[in-house]
Amino acid sequence: MEQLREVFGRATATASKAALGHLFGAASAIEALKAALSVIHGVILPTRNLTTADVGPDIDLDVVADRRDAPPNRRY
């Protein structure tokens, strides 16, 4: 984890499953589309219905609960 953090910085995580449910085979296509649109528009979409993240104390993960703009150096 430390090596990844050194190269990429703090990891940001979001998920569309809370909004879309179980899509099984279509899940990969929907997630790819969501990721592409997020990059194009420079936003990080939240995980729906998430108020607090439940991650372990040794995991440095930024779980997105509210929509926000992507950092300027990570826009295309």
Sequence and secondary structure as in RCSB ss.txt:
>XXXX:A:sequence
MEQLREVFGRATATASKAALGHLFGAASAIEALKAALSVIHGVILPTRNLTTADVGPDIDLDVVADRRDAPPNRR
Y
>XXXX:A:secstr
 HHHHHHH SEEE  SHHHH   GGGHHHHHHHHHHHHHHHTEE   TT SS    TT  EEE  S EE  GGG 
 
